[in-house]
């Protein structure tokens, strides 16, 4: 989704205000899919010519400007609206953002929603079932508010840690990100609503996002970003795919014959529909290239999929056939997910407390204990004096901005505008959820003397730190859709603040609320570092619970924290150093194209790049500490099946993540995560963990299919991507196969 929507809103706020009154990969249900296909064909046969462009384009249901028509009576203030066909019993599509909850839409509906933690926080849980529960929760809220399409399922891999939208996504690994996205989608769609999967594909940066050309080989794309999408679709069966703003190998992603017609529809046999991102349709020809629905048509240069599509279909059989297929796919998604059988209804019941509890569990399991020297954590409730410094810890917890922004009832606890006089000034803000870490800590340690300082004056913070037993510095890094980060530092002098406090008090703990990895020049002077990400609507309570040991931290990093910018494939985000910041991502002149060469790293993203380049991370992929201890038995392998036993040998109940990596093939090093499972264990307990390895993770894409050479494959379990156990070698036979249509067995060849 795009900030263009926001820019249009900025000029009409006065008008808008009155309007506001890893297990085995699951497959589609073949019988359900056949039933939906049959119903779609039957409805298509009954459609009149004038009805065949009703479902193919939609609006933003907002009065955008003084002369704009009022939204339809049955629309809801939100991201999008596509009229239905009442004569044929086809419901209207009412669309809302996004992956982290029902979007706030600047408070226009005045209803609030439960904010899940950021995508990176969810991914840090490595917990398929919990992520699915979170999806079920936000899908239920969307349906109760009257929406039947949730623009969720963000699965773009983190190719650059400075991408402003990383916080929405699920990390750098295709197995982990794809699996979690699929479970989130499955949870959402259990409510008989549609979820998208997005942004298809290779949408790796926000800088120049409308005109950057992501160049990458077919094999590298298939082994990384496209594999994440494929896994997510196999598990989640999304009703829609949202295409991306960027170009891919020269083609606009929303008008890419290669991506939409060849990969998605031909190779994968996808039955659902492709909707555009808002303002991403280049012209009518996008229909022939595989786009099925034009979204937020006010943001494009024209309404291409309305009268223009109808006229083209009258004169050109190719457009007539394509228009039928567009309707067939949209109808299939509606019937497959039961939108007609179980209509969404505004005002439905929402379990506010129960949903808040889900958000808190996700936050607690997503918090990553990065460092804990000398048992500094958990804190004792009997601590005498604690200095709490910075991060608006007395007010709320930070959230990421853009179309995914969710706020609870009453809106943000605090909004800090970026300033300026342009159309963005009033609403591109740093927003804080109404969950207060300081209050939550006081509730857990009522005998402790807490002293808060906002950190504006380092001398004041240092004085409080010197007088305290423990100093806790809350540090924030705000991220937003539409803008990338210039580097990996903490903004507003926070690195200097942490350094000064840590020098004043050797018992300094840092709590990070960030949208991605940051550098830590002060690390060695701290005793503990906690990565809380953007922890959502109950983030303050979750942070306090971890700090005081009510929750044993179990999060593991779904991304690599680099030790420096020099470890990245690109020293600067492509275009960042030559372009003015532009939230829209539009080119400064119409024919400008910016190249982002993803062939540099290819499919070796994050920890795989580090392994290839022999680099040591600041904190590696998969890293996460606990207040207890775990051991893992020797790895047992039998072909593509593996097993280990994990034991809790400490004195607390806790959870860890069993991780299995391929580390070399036929003597050539090359690292890939091939299996994982979160394991919850009581103290003294143990559990056997079995891995079924997806052969695609052992293979290369070549000549239109997957290829596994015969030879010796070496595997190892790992506490993280850099801390590996004893390797085990397995002989594998040669194998070659091609992608089968979604929901069908693989086809050998």
C-alpha positions in Angstrom: 0.0 0.0 0.0 1.1 3.5 -0.5 1.5 6.9 1.1 -0.3 8.4 -1.9 -3.5 7.7 -0.1 -2.2 9.6 2.8 -1.1 12.6 0.6 -4.5 12.9 -0.8 -6.0 12.8 2.7 -3.7 15.5 3.9 -5.5 18.2 1.8 -9.0 17.2 2.9 -8.9 16.4 6.6 -11.8 18.8 7.3 -13.9 16.8 4.8 -12.8 13.5 6.1 -13.6 14.2 9.7 -17.4 14.1 9.3 -17.1 10.9 7.3 -15.4 9.3 10.3 -18.9 9.3 12.3 7.8 -25.5 10.4 5.8 -28.8 9.9 4.9 -30.4 6.6 3.7 -27.8 4.1 -0.1 -27.7 4.0 -1.8 -27.9 0.6 -5.0 -26.4 -0.7 -8.2 -28.3 -0.1 -8.7 -29.8 -3.6 -12.4 -30.4 -3.3 -13.1 -26.9 -2.0 -11.0 -25.5 -4.8 -13.0 -27.5 -7.4 -16.3 -26.3 -5.9 -15.1 -22.7 -5.9 -14.0 -23.1 -9.6 -17.4 -24.5 -10.6 -19.3 -21.8 -8.8 -17.1 -19.1 -10.4 -17.8 -20.5 -13.9 -21.5 -20.7 -13.2 -21.6 -17.0 -12.1 -19.4 -15.9 -15.0 -21.9 -17.5 -17.5 -24.7 -15.4 -15.9 -22.8 -12.1 -15.9 -23.9 -9.4 -18.4 -21.3 -7.5 -20.3 -21.7 -4.4 -18.2 -21.2 -6.4 -15.1 -17.8 -7.8 -16.2 -15.9 -4.6 -15.3 -17.5 -4.2 -11.8 -15.1 -6.5 -10.0 -12.0 -5.5 -11.9 -11.4 -2.1 -10.4 -12.0 -0.4 -7.1 -11.6 2.9 -5.2 -10.4 4.2 -1.9 -13.7 4.8 -0.2 -12.8 8.3 1.1 -14.0 11.8 -0.1 -10.7 12.8 -1.7 -11.1 16.5 -2.4 -14.0 19.0 -2.3 -15.4 17.9 -5.7 -14.9 14.2 -5.3 -18.1 12.1 -5.1 -19.0 10.7 -1.7 -18.1 7.1 -1.1 -20.9 4.5 -1.7 -23.3 4.1 1.2 -22.1 0.5 1.8 -18.4 1.3 1.9 -16.4 1.7 5.1 -13.5 4.1 5.5 -10.5 2.1 4.7 -8.0 1.1 2.0 -10.3 0.0 -0.7 -13.8 -0.8 -2.0 -14.9 -2.9 -5.0 -18.7 -3.0 -5.6 -20.4 -6.3 -5.6 -23.1 -7.8 -7.9 -26.2 -8.0 -5.8 -28.2 -9.6 -8.7 -25.8 -12.5 -8.6 -25.2 -12.7 -4.9 -21.6 -11.5 -5.2 -20.6 -9.3 -2.2 -18.7 -6.1 -2.4 -15.0 -6.2 -1.4 -14.3 -4.0 1.6 -10.5 -3.8 2.1 -8.3 -2.7 5.0 -4.6 -2.7 5.8 -2.6 -4.7 7.0 -0.4 -7.5 8.4 -0.3 -6.1 12.0 -4.0 -5.4 12.6 -6.8 -3.3 11.2 -5.2 -0.1 10.2 -6.0 3.2 12.0 -6.8 5.3 8.9 -5.9 8.3 10.9 -8.7 7.7 13.3 -11.4 8.2 10.8 -13.6 5.4 12.1 -12.9 6.2 15.7 -13.0 2.6 16.7 -9.4 1.5 17.4 -8.0 -2.0 16.9 -5.6 -4.5 18.5 -2.1 -3.8 17.4 0.1 -6.9 17.0 3.8 -6.4 17.4 5.8 -5.8 14.2 6.5 -8.5 11.6 10.0 -8.9 12.8 8.8 -9.4 16.4 6.3 -12.1 15.2 9.1 -13.8 13.2 11.4 -13.7 16.3 8.9 -16.1 18.0 9.6 -18.8 15.3 6.2 -20.0 16.4 4.0 -21.1 13.5 1.0 -21.7 15.7 1.2 -18.4 17.6 1.6 -16.4 14.4 -1.5 -18.2 13.0 -3.4 -17.3 16.2 -2.4 -13.7 15.7 -3.7 -13.8 12.1 -6.9 -15.4 13.3 -7.3 -12.5 15.8 -6.7 -9.6 13.4 -8.8 -11.3 10.7 -11.7 -11.6 13.2 -11.4 -7.9 14.1 -11.4 -7.0 10.4 -14.5 -9.0 9.8 -16.3 -7.6 12.9 -15.6 -4.1 11.6 -17.2 -5.0 8.3 -14.1 -5.8 6.1 -13.8 -9.0 4.1 -10.3 -8.4 2.6 -7.2 -7.8 4.7 -4.2 -6.5 2.9 -1.8 -8.7 4.9 0.8 -11.4 4.2 3.9 -9.3 3.8 6.7 -11.7 3.0 9.4 -9.6 1.2 12.8 -10.8 2.4 15.2 -8.4 4.1 17.8 -7.7 1.4 18.9 -4.5 3.0 18.7 -3.8 6.8 18.0 -0.1 6.1 14.7 -0.7 4.3 12.1 1.4 6.0 9.5 -1.3 5.7 11.5 -4.2 7.1 9.5 -4.0 10.3 6.4 -5.2 8.5 8.0 -8.3 7.1 9.3 -11.6 8.5 13.0 -11.6 8.1 15.7 -12.7 5.6 15.2 -16.5 5.2 12.7 -17.9 2.7 11.8 -21.0 4.8 11.1 -19.1 8.0 9.4 -16.0 6.4 7.4 -18.1 3.9 6.2 -20.5 6.6 5.2 -17.8 9.0 3.5 -15.8 6.3 1.5 -18.8 5.3 0.3 -19.5 8.8 -0.6 -15.8 9.3 -2.7 -15.9 6.1 -4.3 -19.2 7.1 -5.3 -17.6 10.4 -6.7 -14.5 8.8 -8.7 -16.5 6.2 -10.2 -18.8 8.9 -12.7 -16.0 9.4 -14.1 -16.4 5.9 -12.3 -13.3 4.6 -9.5 -12.9 2.0 -5.9 -12.2 2.8 -3.4 -11.1 0.2 0.2 -12.1 0.1 2.5 -9.2 -0.9 4.4 -7.4 -2.4 5.1 -9.6 -5.4 8.0 -9.4 -5.8 11.6 -8.3 -4.9 10.3 -5.1 -3.3 13.6 -4.6 -1.4 13.7 -0.9 -0.7 11.5 2.2 -0.2 13.8 4.7 -1.9 12.6 5.2 -5.5 10.1 2.4 -5.0 8.1 3.4 -8.0 11.0 3.4 -10.4 13.7 1.2 -9.0 14.5 -1.8 -11.2 15.3 -5.0 -9.1 17.6 -7.0 -11.4 18.2 -10.6 -10.5 18.8 -13.9 -12.2 16.0 -16.4 -12.5 17.8 -18.9 -10.3 18.5 -16.5 -7.5 14.9 -15.2 -7.5 13.5 -18.7 -7.4 15.8 -19.7 -4.6 15.0 -16.7 -2.4 12.2 -14.2 -2.6 10.0 -16.3 -4.9 10.5 -19.4 -2.8 9.2 -17.5 0.3 6.1 -16.5 -1.7 5.6 -20.1 -2.9 5.9 -21.6 0.6 3.6 -19.0 2.0 1.0 -19.7 -0.7 1.2 -23.5 -0.2 0.4 -23.1 3.5 -1.9 -20.1 3.4 -3.8 -20.4 0.1 -4.3 -16.6 -0.1 -7.3 -15.4 -2.1 -5.2 -12.6 -3.7 -1.6 -11.7 -4.5 -0.7 -8.0 -4.3 1.9 -7.0 -6.9 4.7 -4.5 -6.1 5.6 -1.0 -7.1 9.1 -1.7 -8.3 10.2 -3.1 -11.6 11.8 -6.5 -11.9 14.3 -7.1 -14.6 12.9 -4.1 -16.6 9.1 -4.9 -16.2 6.7 -3.1 -13.8 5.9 -5.8 -11.2 2.1 -5.1 -11.7 2.5 -5.5 -15.4 5.1 -8.3 -15.5 4.3 -11.1 -17.9 7.1 -13.1 -16.4 6.1 -12.7 -12.8 2.3 -12.8 -13.1 1.6 -15.0 -16.1 4.6 -17.3 -16.3 5.6 -17.8 -12.6 2.5 -17.2 -10.7 -0.3 -18.5 -13.0 1.5 -20.9 -15.3 4.2 -22.5 -13.2 2.4 -22.3 -9.9 -1.1 -22.7 -11.2 -2.4 -20.0 -8.9 -6.2 -19.7 -9.1 -6.8 -16.5 -7.2 -6.5 -12.9 -8.4 -3.7 -10.4 -8.6 -4.6 -6.9 -7.2 -2.4 -3.9 -7.8 -0.8 -1.9 -5.1 -2.3 1.5 -4.8 -1.1 3.7 -7.7 0.9 0.9 -9.3 -0.9 0.3 -12.6 0.9 1.7 -15.6 -1.9 1.2 -18.2 -4.6 -1.0 -19.7 -1.9 -3.4 -21.1 -1.3 -4.6 -17.5 -4.4 -6.8 -17.9 -2.7 -8.8 -20.6 0.4 -9.0 -18.5 -1.5 -10.8 -15.7 -3.0 -8.1 -13.5 -6.6 -8.9 -12.5 -7.8 -5.9 -10.4 -6.9 -2.2 -10.3 -6.9 -1.0 -6.7 -7.3 2.6 -5.4 -7.9 3.8 -9.0 -7.8 7.5 -7.9 -4.1 7.2 -7.5 -3.4 6.0 -11.0 -3.2 8.2 -14.1 -6.5 6.7 -15.3 -9.2 4.1 -14.6 -7.8 1.4 -16.9 -9.9 -1.6 -15.8 -13.4 0.1 -16.2 -14.7 1.6 -19.4 -11.3 1.2 -21.2 -11.2 -2.5 -20.4 -14.8 -2.9 -21.6 -14.1 -1.1 -24.9 -11.0 -3.2 -25.5 -12.9 -6.4 -24.8 -15.5 -5.4 -27.4 -12.9 -5.1 -30.1 -10.1 -7.5 -29.2 -10.7 -11.2 -28.4 -7.6 -11.3 -26.2 -9.0 -8.6 -23.9 -12.4 -10.3 -23.9 -10.8 -13.6 -22.8 -8.6 -11.8 -20.3 -11.6 -10.0 -18.8 -13.4 -13.3 -18.3 -10.4 -14.7 -16.6 -10.1 -11.7 -14.3 -13.6 -12.2 -13.1 -13.2 -15.9 -12.8 -10.2 -15.5 -10.5 -11.9 -12.9 -8.3 -15.0 -15.0 -8.0 -12.9 -18.1 -7.2 -11.4 -16.2 -4.3 -14.8 -15.1 -3.0 -16.2 -18.6 -3.1 -13.1 -20.4 -1.9 -13.0 -18.3 1.2 -16.7 -18.1 1.8 -17.2 -14.4 1.7 -20.7 -14.9 0.3 -21.6 -17.6 2.9 -20.4 -15.7 6.0 -20.8 -11.9 5.3 -18.7 -9.5 7.3 -20.7 -7.2 9.5 -19.8 -3.9 11.1 -20.3 -3.9 14.8 -19.5 -7.5 15.3 -18.4 -8.7 18.7 -14.7 -8.3 19.5 -13.0 -9.8 22.5 -10.9 -6.8 23.4 -9.2 -8.4 26.4 -8.7 -11.7 24.8 -7.2 -10.1 21.7 -4.9 -7.9 23.9 -3.7 -11.1 25.5 -2.8 -12.6 22.1 -0.8 -9.4 21.2 1.0 -9.6 24.5 1.9 -13.3 24.0 3.3 -12.5 20.6 5.3 -9.7 22.1 6.7 -11.8 24.9 7.7 -14.6 22.6 9.2 -12.1 20.0 11.4 -10.2 22.4 15.0 -11.3 21.9 17.6 -11.3 24.7 20.7 -10.4 22.8 23.2 -10.0 25.7 23.1 -10.9 29.4 26.4 -10.6 31.3 26.8 -11.9 34.8 23.1 -12.8 35.1 22.1 -9.1 35.0 18.6 -10.2 34.0 16.1 -11.0 35.2 15.8 -8.0 37.6 14.9 -8.7 41.2 11.6 -7.2 42.3 13.5 -6.1 45.4 15.9 -3.8 43.4 16.2 -0.6 45.4 16.6 2.1 42.8 16.3 1.9 39.0 16.9 4.7 36.6 14.7 4.5 33.5 16.0 6.7 30.7 14.7 7.7 27.3 12.5 6.2 24.6 9.3 7.8 26.0 9.2 4.8 28.4 6.9 6.8 30.6 4.4 7.3 27.8 4.1 4.2 25.5 5.9 2.0 23.0 7.0 2.9 19.4 5.2 1.6 16.3 6.2 1.7 12.6 4.4 4.1 10.3 2.6 3.8 7.0 -0.3 1.8 5.8 0.3 -0.8 8.4 -0.1 1.6 11.3 -2.6 0.3 13.9 -3.8 2.1 17.0 -6.0 1.1 19.9 -9.0 2.9 21.2 -8.3 6.6 21.7 -5.4 6.7 19.2 -1.8 7.1 19.9 -0.4 8.0 23.3 2.0 10.3 21.6 2.6 11.5 18.0 5.7 13.4 17.1 5.5 15.0 13.7 8.6 15.2 11.5 8.0 18.9 10.9 7.9 20.9 7.7 5.1 22.6 5.8 4.4 20.1 3.1 1.4 17.7 2.8 3.2 15.1 4.8 3.8 17.3 7.9 0.5 16.6 9.6 0.5 12.9 9.6 3.9 11.3 9.0 4.6 11.0 12.7 6.3 8.8 15.2 3.4 7.2 17.0 3.4 5.4 20.4 1.0 2.8 21.5 -0.8 3.3 24.8 1.2 0.7 26.7 3.6 2.2 29.2 6.8 0.2 30.1 7.5 2.4 33.2 4.0 1.8 34.6 4.2 -1.9 33.8 7.6 -2.2 35.6 6.2 -0.3 38.7 3.3 -2.8 38.8 5.7 -5.7 38.9 8.2 -4.1 41.4 6.1 -1.9 43.7 8.9 -1.6 46.3 11.4 -0.3 43.8 12.2 3.4 43.5 12.0 4.2 39.8 13.4 7.5 38.6 12.6 8.4 35.0 14.5 10.9 32.8 13.6 11.5 29.1 17.3 11.5 28.0 17.3 14.9 26.4 20.1 16.0 28.6 22.9 13.5 28.9 24.2 15.1 32.1 20.8 14.6 33.8 20.7 11.0 32.7 24.2 10.3 33.9 23.4 11.8 37.3 20.4 9.5 37.7 22.4 6.5 36.5 25.2 7.1 39.0 22.7 7.2 41.9 20.9 4.0 40.8 21.5 0.3 41.3 20.5 -0.4 37.7 20.1 1.9 34.7 17.7 0.9 31.9 18.0 2.9 28.7 15.1 2.7 26.3 16.3 3.4 22.7 14.2 3.8 19.7 14.6 3.7 15.9 11.5 4.8 14.0 10.8 3.4 10.6 8.1 4.1 8.0 6.8 3.0 4.7 8.1 5.4 2.1 11.6 6.1 3.6 14.7 4.1 4.2 17.3 4.6 6.9 20.6 6.3 6.0 22.6 3.9 8.2 22.2 1.6 11.2 22.9 4.1 14.0 20.4 5.1 16.6 19.0 8.6 15.8 18.9 11.7 17.9 22.2 11.1 19.7 21.0 8.0 21.5 24.3 6.1 20.9 26.1 8.8 22.8 23.4 8.8 25.6 23.8 5.0 26.1 27.6 5.2 26.1 27.5 8.0 28.7 25.0 6.1 31.0 26.9 2.8 30.6 30.2 4.6 31.7 28.4 6.0 34.7 26.7 2.8 35.8 28.3 -0.6 35.1 24.8 -2.2 35.5 23.3 -0.7 32.4 20.6 -2.5 30.4 19.5 -1.3 27.0 15.9 -2.0 25.7 15.7 -1.5 21.9 12.5 -0.6 20.1 13.6 -0.7 16.5 12.4 -1.6 13.0 15.4 -3.6 12.2 19.1 -4.2 13.2 21.2 -1.4 14.6 24.9 -1.0 15.3 26.0 -1.0 19.0 29.2 0.9 19.6 28.5 0.9 23.3 27.8 -2.9 23.5 30.8 -4.0 25.6 30.0 -1.4 28.3 26.4 -2.8 28.9 25.4 -5.9 30.9 22.3 -6.7 28.9 20.6 -5.8 25.7 16.9 -6.6 24.9 15.5 -6.3 21.4 11.8 -5.5 21.8 11.2 -4.4 18.2 7.9 -2.5 17.9 6.0 -4.6 20.5 2.4 -3.7 19.8 -0.6 -2.8 21.9 0.6 -4.6 25.0 4.3 -4.1 24.5 5.0 -2.3 27.7 3.6 -5.2 29.7 5.6 -7.7 27.7 8.9 -5.8 28.2 8.4 -5.5 31.9 7.5 -9.2 32.1 10.8 -10.2 30.4 12.9 -7.7 32.4 11.6 -9.0 35.8 11.5 -12.7 34.8 7.8 -13.3 34.7 8.5 -14.3 31.1 11.6 -16.3 30.2 12.8 -14.8 26.9 12.7 -17.2 24.0 12.9 -15.0 20.9 15.5 -15.7 18.3 16.6 -13.3 15.6 15.0 -13.8 12.1 17.6 -11.4 10.6 21.3 -10.8 10.9 22.6 -7.8 12.9 25.7 -6.8 10.9 28.8 -5.7 12.6 29.1 -2.7 10.2 27.9 -1.2 7.0 30.9 -2.6 5.3 29.5 -6.1 5.7 26.5 -5.4 3.5 26.3 -6.1 -0.2 25.6 -2.4 -0.8 27.3 0.4 1.2 24.4 2.7 0.4 20.7 2.0 -0.4 20.5 2.4 -4.2 19.5 6.0 -4.9 19.6 7.2 -1.3 22.6 9.4 -1.9 21.4 11.1 -5.1 17.7 11.5 -4.6 15.7 13.8 -2.4 13.5 12.0 0.2 10.1 11.3 -1.4 7.4 9.4 0.5 5.6 8.6 -2.8 8.6 7.0 -4.5 7.7 8.7 -7.8 10.5 9.5 -10.2 11.7 13.1 -10.4 11.1 12.8 -14.2 8.9 10.3 -15.9 11.4 8.2 -17.7 13.9 7.8 -14.8 14.9 4.2 -13.8 17.2 3.4 -10.9 19.0 0.0 -10.9 19.2 -2.2 -7.8 21.5 -5.1 -8.6 20.4 -8.0 -6.5 22.8 -10.3 -8.5 25.5 -9.1 -6.1 24.2 -11.4 -3.3 21.7 -13.4 -5.4 19.9 -15.9 -3.1 22.6 -15.5 -0.4 20.8 -13.0 1.8 21.7 -12.2 5.4 23.4 -15.1 7.1 24.1 -16.8 3.8 25.9 -13.7 2.6 28.0 -13.7 5.7 28.8 -17.4 5.3 29.8 -16.8 1.7 32.0 -13.8 2.6 33.3 -15.3 5.8 31.9 -12.5 7.9 31.1 -12.5 11.6 27.9 -10.7 12.6 27.3 -8.5 15.6 24.5 -10.9 16.4 23.8 -13.7 13.9 20.5 -15.0 12.5 18.9 -17.4 14.9 20.6 -15.9 18.0 18.6 -15.6 21.3 19.4 -16.1 24.9 17.3 -17.5 27.8 17.2 -17.4 31.6 17.7 -21.2 31.5 20.0 -23.6 29.6 19.4 -26.0 26.8 21.4 -28.9 25.2 20.9 -30.6 21.9 21.8 -34.2 21.3 23.8 -35.5 18.3 22.0 -35.1 15.0 20.5 -38.2 13.4 20.0 -38.1 9.6 18.2 -40.4 7.3 18.0 -38.9 3.8 15.9 -35.8 4.1 14.7 -36.7 7.6 16.5 -35.6 10.7 16.0 -35.7 14.4 17.6 -34.3 17.6 16.6 -34.3 21.3 16.5 -31.0 23.1 16.7 -30.8 26.9 16.2 -28.0 29.4 19.1 -28.4 31.8 18.6 -25.2 33.7 16.5 -24.3 36.7 13.6 -22.5 34.9 10.9 -23.4 32.5 11.7 -22.0 29.0 11.6 -22.3 25.3 14.2 -22.5 22.6 14.3 -23.0 18.8 15.9 -26.1 17.3 17.6 -25.0 14.1 18.9 -27.3 11.3 21.3 -26.0 8.6 22.8 -27.3 5.4 26.4 -26.3 5.7 28.0 -27.8 2.5 27.3 -29.8 -0.6 29.9 -31.9 -2.3 32.6 -30.1 -0.4 31.4 -26.6 -1.3 30.4 -24.5 1.7 26.9 -22.9 1.5 24.6 -22.4 4.3 20.8 -22.7 4.3 18.2 -23.1 7.1 16.4 -26.3 6.3 14.4 -26.9 9.4 13.3 -25.3 12.7 10.9 -25.9 15.5 10.2 -23.9 18.7 10.4 -26.2 21.7 8.8 -25.3 25.1 10.3 -27.3 28.0 9.8 -27.5 31.7 13.0 -27.5 33.7 14.6 -30.9 33.4 12.4 -31.8 30.5 13.4 -33.0 27.0 11.7 -33.5 23.6 12.6 -35.2 20.4 12.4 -32.9 17.4 11.9 -34.3 13.9 12.7 -32.4 10.7 11.3 -33.2 7.3 13.6 -31.3 4.9 12.0 -29.6 1.9 14.1 -30.8 -1.0 14.0 -27.3 -2.6 16.2 -26.1 0.2 18.9 -28.5 -0.9 18.5 -27.8 -4.6 19.3 -25.2 -7.2 17.0 -23.7 -9.8 18.2 -24.4 -13.3 16.7 -24.8 -16.7 13.1 -24.4 -15.5 13.2 -26.7 -12.6 14.8 -27.8 -9.3 18.0 -29.8 -9.5 19.8 -31.7 -6.7 23.1 -33.1 -7.7 24.2 -36.5 -6.3 26.8 -36.4 -3.6 27.6 -35.6 0.0 25.4 -33.2 1.9 26.6 -31.9 5.3 24.1 -30.8 8.0 24.5 -29.3 11.5 22.2 -28.1 14.2 22.8 -24.6 15.5 22.1 -22.4 18.4 22.3 -19.8 15.6 23.7 -19.5 12.1 27.3 -19.1 13.5 27.2 -21.5 16.5 26.9 -24.9 14.9 27.1 -28.4 16.4 28.9 -31.5 15.0 28.3 -31.9 11.3 26.7 -35.0 9.9 27.2 -36.1 6.3 24.6 -37.8 4.1 24.8 -39.2 0.6 22.0 -38.1 -1.6 20.9 -39.3 -5.0 20.5 -36.9 -8.0 17.0 -35.6 -8.4 15.2 -33.2 -10.7 11.7 -31.9 -10.6 9.5 -28.9 -11.5 7.1 -26.8 -9.5 3.6 -28.3 -9.6 0.4 -26.3 -9.5 -0.4 -25.2 -6.0 -2.1 -28.0 -4.1 -0.8 -30.8 -6.3 2.1 -33.2 -5.8 5.5 -32.3 -7.3 6.2 -33.6 -10.8 9.4 -35.5 -11.3 11.3 -35.3 -14.5 
